[in-house]
Amino acid sequence: MDSRLAQPGWWQALSAAGIALAVDALYIAIIQSEGEGELSSGRVLFVAACVAGAAIALVSAQFLAPRARAIVLTGAAAMLAVWAVLGSFSIGLLLVPAAIFAGLAAGHAIADARREAWLAAVGAVLLVAAGLLLT
């Protein structure tokens, strides 16, 4: 990226996205290798979609205006942090670096929209809670 166009925290966001996608692929591979048909279960699909969605959000945030960027980065960081905690006895530990990098990237952008960013984080946590209750 051109240094004149690069947003602060861009490399943390892209690193977090790469780690999240790698962990997501590993998660799907492990579930598939178990051979119990769990790959099509609603909960597995929900977890995989949340992690992939957070990675996509981290990348797409690089092309957004500062306020929207802060909201998207904070929501993605919260999503990864929630899954790191909930999956801490399994693959969630591998999401910790992604959550940390995403949090650092969000920290660079949050000054532009502090209240909205915190609402995005709460929304991400509520989305996970609702998805777990419904799957």
PASEBA-1860 file (N, C-alpha, C; in nm, 3 decimals):
! residues 135
1> MDSRLAQP> 0.084/-0.118/0.000/0.000/0.000/0.000/0.088/0.124/0.000 ~ 0.042/0.225/-0.065/0.112/0.353/-0.066/0.102/0.414/0.074 ~ 0.213/0.459/0.129/0.213/0.509/0.266/0.125/0.633/0.281 ~ 0.103/0.707/0.171/0.015/0.824/0.180/-0.130/0.783/0.194 ~ -0.165/0.665/0.143/-0.304/0.619/0.146/-0.332/0.521/0.259 ~ -0.229/0.465/0.318/-0.248/0.363/0.421/-0.307/0.423/0.548 ~ -0.408/0.357/0.598/-0.471/0.396/0.723/-0.386/0.345/0.839 ~ -0.385/0.415/0.951/-0.314/0.362/1.069/-0.375/0.227/1.109
9> GWWQALSA> -0.291/0.132/1.138/-0.338/0.001/1.180/-0.373/-0.093/1.066 ~ -0.339/-0.055/0.943/-0.377/-0.138/0.829/-0.312/-0.275/0.835 ~ -0.185/-0.280/0.876/-0.117/-0.410/0.876/-0.169/-0.500/0.988 ~ -0.213/-0.442/1.099/-0.272/-0.524/1.205/-0.404/-0.586/1.157 ~ -0.484/-0.504/1.088/-0.612/-0.554/1.038/-0.593/-0.666/0.936 ~ -0.500/-0.647/0.844/-0.476/-0.750/0.743/-0.413/-0.876/0.803 ~ -0.328/-0.858/0.902/-0.271/-0.974/0.972/-0.379/-1.051/1.045 ~ -0.467/-0.980/1.113/-0.578/-1.044/1.184/-0.667/-1.120/1.087
17> AGIALAVD> -0.694/-1.060/0.971/-0.778/-1.127/0.871/-0.712/-1.255/0.821 ~ -0.583/-1.249/0.795/-0.512/-1.369/0.749/-0.513/-1.480/0.851 ~ -0.488/-1.445/0.977/-0.490/-1.545/1.084/-0.629/-1.603/1.099 ~ -0.730/-1.517/1.097/-0.868/-1.564/1.113/-0.908/-1.659/1.001 ~ -0.872/-1.628/0.879/-0.906/-1.717/0.767/-0.832/-1.849/0.777 ~ -0.706/-1.846/0.820/-0.630/-1.971/0.837/-0.692/-2.058/0.947 ~ -0.729/-1.996/1.057/-0.792/-2.071/1.167/-0.928/-2.124/1.124 ~ -1.003/-2.045/1.048/-1.133/-2.088/0.998/-1.118/-2.210/0.907
25> ALYIAIIQ> -1.020/-2.207/0.818/-0.995/-2.321/0.730/-0.955/-2.445/0.810 ~ -0.872/-2.425/0.912/-0.833/-2.536/0.999/-0.954/-2.592/1.073 ~ -1.040/-2.505/1.122/-1.162/-2.546/1.193/-1.249/-2.633/1.102 ~ -1.269/-2.587/0.980/-1.353/-2.663/0.886/-1.287/-2.796/0.853 ~ -1.156/-2.797/0.834/-1.085/-2.922/0.803/-1.096/-3.021/0.919 ~ -1.085/-2.973/1.041/-1.096/-3.062/1.157/-1.236/-3.120/1.167 ~ -1.336/-3.034/1.151/-1.474/-3.082/1.157/-1.501/-3.184/1.047 ~ -1.451/-3.158/0.927/-1.472/-3.251/0.816/-1.399/-3.383/0.839
33> SEGEGELS> -1.280/-3.378/0.898/-1.203/-3.501/0.919/-1.265/-3.591/1.025 ~ -1.348/-3.533/1.112/-1.415/-3.614/1.213/-1.517/-3.707/1.150 ~ -1.567/-3.670/1.031/-1.654/-3.758/0.955/-1.788/-3.791/1.017 ~ -1.836/-3.707/1.104/-1.964/-3.735/1.170/-2.078/-3.653/1.111 ~ -2.057/-3.589/0.999/-2.162/-3.510/0.936/-2.187/-3.377/1.002 ~ -2.099/-3.335/1.091/-2.116/-3.209/1.163/-2.091/-3.086/1.076 ~ -2.026/-3.105/0.962/-1.993/-2.992/0.877/-2.117/-2.919/0.828 ~ -2.229/-2.987/0.822/-2.352/-2.923/0.776/-2.441/-2.877/0.891
41> SGRVLFVA> -2.394/-2.890/1.013/-2.477/-2.846/1.126/-2.482/-2.694/1.132 ~ -2.591/-2.644/1.182/-2.609/-2.500/1.190/-2.505/-2.429/1.274 ~ -2.466/-2.489/1.383/-2.369/-2.425/1.472/-2.231/-2.416/1.407 ~ -2.186/-2.522/1.342/-2.056/-2.520/1.276/-2.056/-2.415/1.165 ~ -2.161/-2.411/1.087/-2.171/-2.312/0.980/-2.175/-2.171/1.036 ~ -2.244/-2.151/1.147/-2.252/-2.019/1.210/-2.115/-1.972/1.258 ~ -2.043/-2.060/1.326/-1.909/-2.024/1.375/-1.817/-1.991/1.258 ~ -1.815/-2.078/1.158/-1.728/-2.056/1.042/-1.765/-1.927/0.970
49> ACVAGAAI> -1.893/-1.898/0.956/-1.937/-1.776/0.888/-1.901/-1.651/0.968 ~ -1.912/-1.658/1.100/-1.876/-1.543/1.184/-1.728/-1.510/1.172 ~ -1.644/-1.612/1.178/-1.499/-1.589/1.170/-1.462/-1.537/1.030 ~ -1.519/-1.597/0.927/-1.492/-1.551/0.791/-1.547/-1.409/0.770 ~ -1.664/-1.382/0.824/-1.722/-1.248/0.813/-1.636/-1.143/0.881 ~ -1.580/-1.178/0.995/-1.490/-1.084/1.065/-1.366/-1.058/0.980 ~ -1.313/-1.162/0.916/-1.195/-1.144/0.831/-1.227/-1.055/0.712 ~ -1.341/-1.077/0.651/-1.382/-0.994/0.538/-1.402/-0.850/0.582
57> ALVSAQFL> -1.460/-0.831/0.700/-1.480/-0.695/0.752/-1.346/-0.625/0.777 ~ -1.249/-0.698/0.828/-1.116/-0.639/0.853/-1.050/-0.592/0.725 ~ -1.066/-0.668/0.619/-1.008/-0.627/0.491/-1.086/-0.512/0.430 ~ -1.218/-0.524/0.430/-1.301/-0.420/0.366/-1.294/-0.288/0.440 ~ -1.264/-0.289/0.568/-1.254/-0.165/0.645/-1.146/-0.073/0.592 ~ -1.049/-0.129/0.523/-0.939/-0.048/0.470/-0.985/0.048/0.361 ~ -1.104/0.026/0.309/-1.155/0.107/0.199/-1.271/0.197/0.242 ~ -1.294/0.208/0.372/-1.406/0.285/0.423/-1.362/0.420/0.479
65> APRARAIV> -1.459/0.507/0.496/-1.435/0.636/0.560/-1.400/0.613/0.706 ~ -1.334/0.709/0.771/-1.286/0.688/0.909/-1.394/0.643/1.008 ~ -1.511/0.702/1.004/-1.617/0.664/1.100/-1.662/0.521/1.076 ~ -1.690/0.487/0.953/-1.732/0.351/0.920/-1.621/0.251/0.947 ~ -1.499/0.292/0.922/-1.383/0.206/0.947/-1.373/0.170/1.095 ~ -1.392/0.268/1.182/-1.388/0.243/1.326/-1.497/0.145/1.369 ~ -1.614/0.162/1.314/-1.727/0.075/1.348/-1.701/-0.069/1.304 ~ -1.657/-0.085/1.180/-1.635/-0.218/1.125/-1.518/-0.289/1.194
73> LTGAAAML> -1.410/-0.217/1.218/-1.295/-0.278/1.285/-1.328/-0.321/1.427 ~ -1.401/-0.238/1.499/-1.437/-0.272/1.637/-1.532/-0.391/1.642 ~ -1.629/-0.394/1.552/-1.720/-0.509/1.546/-1.647/-0.638/1.514 ~ -1.554/-0.632/1.419/-1.477/-0.752/1.383/-1.387/-0.797/1.498 ~ -1.325/-0.701/1.565/-1.239/-0.735/1.679/-1.320/-0.801/1.790 ~ -1.438/-0.748/1.817/-1.524/-0.807/1.921/-1.567/-0.948/1.881 ~ -1.600/-0.966/1.755/-1.642/-1.098/1.707/-1.530/-1.201/1.726 ~ -1.409/-1.165/1.687/-1.297/-1.258/1.703/-1.266/-1.284/1.850
81> AVWAVLGS> -1.277/-1.181/1.933/-1.251/-1.199/2.076/-1.354/-1.292/2.139 ~ -1.479/-1.277/2.102/-1.584/-1.365/2.156/-1.556/-1.510/2.118 ~ -1.523/-1.535/1.992/-1.498/-1.672/1.950/-1.369/-1.726/2.011 ~ -1.273/-1.640/2.035/-1.150/-1.685/2.102/-1.182/-1.732/2.244 ~ -1.269/-1.661/2.312/-1.307/-1.699/2.449/-1.396/-1.823/2.449 ~ -1.498/-1.822/2.364/-1.591/-1.935/2.362/-1.525/-2.065/2.317 ~ -1.428/-2.055/2.229/-1.359/-2.175/2.182/-1.225/-2.196/2.247 ~ -1.208/-2.141/2.367/-1.076/-2.143/2.430/-1.027/-2.284/2.464
89> FSIGLLLV> -1.115/-2.380/2.473/-1.072/-2.517/2.502/-1.046/-2.596/2.375 ~ -1.059/-2.530/2.262/-1.030/-2.598/2.135/-0.956/-2.502/2.043 ~ -1.011/-2.477/1.928/-0.942/-2.399/1.827/-0.945/-2.249/1.856 ~ -1.023/-2.207/1.951/-1.034/-2.065/1.984/-0.903/-2.002/2.029 ~ -0.817/-2.080/2.089/-0.687/-2.026/2.130/-0.608/-1.972/2.012 ~ -0.626/-2.033/1.896/-0.556/-1.987/1.777/-0.611/-1.853/1.726 ~ -0.730/-1.816/1.771/-0.789/-1.687/1.732/-0.741/-1.572/1.818 ~ -0.674/-1.600/1.926/-0.628/-1.494/2.017/-0.538/-1.393/1.945
97> PAAIFAGL> -0.437/-1.438/1.868/-0.356/-1.338/1.797/-0.437/-1.253/1.699 ~ -0.533/-1.315/1.632/-0.618/-1.239/1.539/-0.700/-1.136/1.615 ~ -0.754/-1.174/1.731/-0.833/-1.081/1.810/-0.746/-0.966/1.861 ~ -0.624/-0.995/1.899/-0.533/-0.890/1.947/-0.498/-0.794/1.834 ~ -0.462/-0.847/1.718/-0.429/-0.760/1.605/-0.550/-0.677/1.563 ~ -0.667/-0.738/1.560/-0.788/-0.665/1.523/-0.818/-0.555/1.625 ~ -0.797/-0.585/1.751/-0.818/-0.484/1.855/-0.721/-0.368/1.842 ~ -0.596/-0.398/1.807/-0.499/-0.291/1.784/-0.539/-0.204/1.665
105> AAGHAIAD> -0.586/-0.266/1.558/-0.631/-0.191/1.442/-0.751/-0.104/1.477 ~ -0.842/-0.159/1.554/-0.959/-0.081/1.596/-0.918/0.034/1.686 ~ -0.818/0.012/1.768/-0.770/0.118/1.856/-0.717/0.238/1.781 ~ -0.661/0.214/1.664/-0.612/0.325/1.581/-0.727/0.407/1.524 ~ -0.841/0.344/1.500/-0.951/0.410/1.430/-1.062/0.458/1.522 ~ -1.066/0.412/1.644/-1.181/0.434/1.731/-1.203/0.580/1.770 ~ -1.101/0.662/1.765/-1.115/0.802/1.804/-1.216/0.876/1.717 ~ -1.237/0.828/1.595/-1.329/0.895/1.503/-1.475/0.866/1.534
113> ARREAWLA> -1.503/0.759/1.605/-1.643/0.721/1.632/-1.650/0.632/1.755 ~ -1.612/0.685/1.869/-1.603/0.605/1.991/-1.736/0.540/2.029 ~ -1.843/0.617/2.034/-1.973/0.562/2.077/-2.023/0.458/1.979 ~ -2.017/0.487/1.851/-2.065/0.395/1.749/-1.982/0.266/1.747 ~ -1.853/0.280/1.770/-1.766/0.163/1.772/-1.801/0.071/1.888 ~ -1.827/0.127/2.003/-1.866/0.044/2.117/-2.000/-0.023/2.093 ~ -2.091/0.047/2.028/-2.220/-0.014/1.994/-2.200/-0.129/1.895 ~ -2.107/-0.115/1.803/-2.077/-0.223/1.709/-2.022/-0.344/1.784
121> AVGAVLLV> -1.938/-0.321/1.883/-1.883/-0.432/1.962/-1.994/-0.504/2.038 ~ -2.082/-0.428/2.100/-2.194/-0.488/2.171/-2.283/-0.565/2.074 ~ -2.306/-0.508/1.957/-2.386/-0.575/1.855/-2.324/-0.707/1.811 ~ -2.193/-0.711/1.797/-2.124/-0.835/1.759/-2.141/-0.942/1.866 ~ -2.129/-0.902/1.991/-2.147/-0.996/2.102/-2.290/-1.048/2.106 ~ -2.387/-0.959/2.086/-2.527/-1.001/2.085/-2.558/-1.092/1.967 ~ -2.496/-1.066/1.853/-2.515/-1.152/1.736/-2.467/-1.293/1.765 ~ -2.352/-1.305/1.827/-2.299/-1.437/1.863/-2.392/-1.506/1.962
129> AAGLLLT> -2.437/-1.433/2.063/-2.527/-1.491/2.164/-2.657/-1.539/2.098 ~ -2.714/-1.459/2.012/-2.838/-1.496/1.944/-2.815/-1.617/1.854 ~ -2.705/-1.617/1.781/-2.675/-1.730/1.693/-2.655/-1.859/1.769 ~ -2.591/-1.851/1.884/-2.572/-1.974/1.964/-2.704/-2.025/2.021 ~ -2.791/-1.934/2.056/-2.922/-1.976/2.108/-3.009/-2.036/2.000 ~ -2.994/-1.989/1.878/-3.079/-2.034/1.768/-3.024/-2.154/1.692 ~ -2.898/-2.190/1.714/-2.843/-2.306/1.642/-2.825/-2.424/1.733
END
